[in-house]
C-alpha cells in the first residue's frame, strides 16, 4: 500500500511537471526549433530516468535472487551435519554456495542498484527543474548530469525507450524487442 501511494505521488508529480513545462514553454519566447529542441531534451531526460529506474530494478531483483540462492545452497551445504543426507548433496550445495557467493561479490547488485537509483533521482530533479530553464540551460544541465552516470545494461535501452514513447502517447514509435529484452521488460 505504501509503495502504491509512492507510485501515485510520483506519477502526480510527473504530471504536474509536464503541465508546468507546457505552461513555461507557452510563456517563454521560443522559436519553433527551440521549442522542439527543448521537448526533445526533456524526452532525453525522461528516457535516462526510465533507463536508470529499469536498471536499478533489474539489479534489485538480481540481488534478491542471489540472496535466495545463497540461503538454499547454504542449507544444502549445512546438510553435511546430518547422517540422513547423502554426501553428494552437501558437496554440491557447498560448491553452489561458493559459486553464488563469488558471483554476488563480482556483480555487486545492491551497489549497482543504489548507483542507478541515485542517477534516476538526479534525472527526476532535472526534469522538474526543466520548466524554469531555457533550451541552452537544459542542454548544459543534462550534459553535467550525464557525466556521472552509472554503467548501463545495454539490452534495457530499447525497453526504456518503449516505456517513454508509451508514456508520451506515441505507441506507434515502439521498437520491436528481442527475447532477452522481452524477458528483461517483464522483470
C-alpha positions in Angstrom: 0.0 0.0 0.0 2.9 2.4 0.9 4.6 1.6 -2.4 1.4 2.2 -4.3 0.9 5.6 -2.7 4.6 6.4 -3.5 4.0 5.5 -7.2 0.8 7.5 -7.3 2.6 10.5 -5.8 5.4 10.2 -8.3 3.0 10.0 -11.2 1.1 13.0 -9.9 4.4 14.9 -9.6 5.4 13.9 -13.1 2.1 15.1 -14.5 2.4 18.3 -12.6 5.9 18.8 -14.0 4.6 18.2 -17.5 1.8 20.7 -17.0 4.4 23.2 -15.7 6.6 22.5 -18.7 3.7 23.3 -21.1 2.9 26.5 -19.2 6.5 27.6 -19.1 7.0 26.9 -22.8 4.0 29.0 -23.6 5.4 31.8 -21.5 9.0 31.6 -22.9 9.6 33.3 -26.2 10.9 30.3 -28.2 11.2 29.7 -31.8 9.5 26.5 -33.1 13.0 25.0 -33.4 13.9 25.9 -29.9 10.6 24.5 -28.6 11.2 21.3 -30.5 14.7 21.0 -29.1 13.5 21.7 -25.6 10.9 19.0 -25.9 13.5 16.6 -27.3 15.9 17.3 -24.4 13.1 16.8 -21.9 12.3 13.4 -23.6 16.0 12.5 -23.3 15.9 13.3 -19.6 12.8 11.2 -19.2 14.4 8.3 -21.1 17.6 8.5 -19.0 15.5 8.5 -15.8 13.5 5.5 -17.0 16.6 3.6 -18.0 18.1 4.2 -14.6 14.9 3.0 -13.0 14.8 -0.1 -15.1 18.5 -0.9 -14.4 18.1 -0.4 -10.6 15.0 -2.7 -10.6 17.0 -5.4 -12.5 19.9 -5.2 -10.0 17.5 -5.3 -7.0 15.9 -8.4 -8.4 19.2 -10.0 -9.1 20.2 -9.2 -5.5 17.1 -10.9 -4.2 17.7 -13.9 -6.5 21.3 -14.2 -5.2 20.1 -14.0 -1.6 17.5 -16.8 -2.2 20.2 -18.9 -3.9 22.6 -18.3 -1.1 20.1 -19.4 1.5 19.1 -22.5 -0.5 22.7 -23.6 -1.3 23.9 -22.8 2.2 21.2 -25.0 3.6 22.3 -27.8 1.3 25.9 -27.3 2.5 24.8 -27.4 6.1 23.1 -30.8 5.4 26.5 -32.3 5.9 25.7 -32.2 9.6 23.0 -34.8 9.1 23.7 -38.5 8.6 20.4 -38.9 6.6 21.6 -36.7 3.7 23.9 -38.3 1.0 27.3 -36.7 0.9 26.9 -35.6 -2.7 24.1 -33.2 -1.7 26.3 -31.5 0.8 29.2 -31.3 -1.6 27.2 -29.9 -4.4 25.5 -27.5 -2.1 28.9 -26.2 -0.8 30.2 -25.8 -4.4 27.0 -24.0 -5.5 27.1 -21.8 -2.3 30.7 -20.8 -3.1 29.8 -20.0 -6.8 26.7 -18.0 -5.9 28.7 -16.0 -3.3 31.5 -15.3 -5.8 29.1 -14.2 -8.5 27.3 -11.9 -6.0 30.6 -10.4 -4.9 31.7 -9.9 -8.5 28.4 -8.3 -9.7 27.5 -6.4 -6.5 23.9 -5.9 -7.4 23.0 -3.9 -4.3 25.7 -1.3 -5.0 24.7 -1.0 -8.7 21.1 -0.7 -7.8 21.9 2.2 -5.4 24.0 3.9 -8.1 21.2 3.7 -10.6 18.6 4.9 -8.1 20.8 7.9 -7.3 21.1 8.6 -11.1 17.3 8.3 -11.5 16.8 10.9 -8.7 19.2 13.3 -10.5 17.3 13.0 -13.7 13.9 13.4 -11.9 15.2 16.5 -10.2 16.5 17.8 -13.6 13.1 17.1 -15.2 11.3 19.1 -12.5 13.7 22.0 -12.9 13.5 21.9 -16.7 10.3 24.1 -16.6 12.4 27.0 -15.5 15.3 26.5 -18.0 16.0 27.7 -21.4 17.0 25.2 -24.1 20.7 26.0 -23.7 20.5 25.7 -19.9 18.7 22.4 -20.1 21.2 21.1 -22.6 24.1 22.1 -20.3 22.5 20.7 -17.2 21.7 17.4 -19.0 25.4 17.1 -20.0 26.5 17.7 -16.4 24.2 15.0 -15.1 25.3 12.5 -17.7 29.0 12.8 -16.6 28.5 10.8 -13.5 26.1 8.1 -14.8 26.5 4.5 -13.6 27.1 1.9 -16.3 24.0 0.8 -18.2 22.7 -2.6 -19.1 22.6 -2.3 -22.9 19.6 -4.6 -23.5 17.5 -2.3 -21.3 17.9 0.7 -23.7 15.1 -0.4 -26.0 12.9 -1.4 -23.1 13.3 2.1 -21.6 12.7 3.7 -25.0 9.4 1.8 -25.4 8.4 2.9 -21.9 9.0 6.6 -22.7 7.2 6.5 -26.1 4.3 4.8 -24.4 4.2 7.5 -21.6 4.2 10.3 -24.1 1.4 8.7 -26.2 3.5 7.6 -29.2 3.0 3.8 -29.2 3.5 3.9 -32.9 7.2 4.6 -32.3 7.8 1.5 -30.2 10.7 -0.7 -31.4 10.5 -4.5 -31.5 12.1 -6.2 -28.6 14.2 -9.4 -28.8 13.7 -12.4 -26.5 16.2 -11.2 -23.9 14.7 -7.7 -23.9 11.2 -9.0 -23.5 12.3 -11.1 -20.6 14.0 -8.0 -19.0 10.9 -6.0 -19.6 8.9 -8.5 -17.5 11.4 -8.1 -14.7 
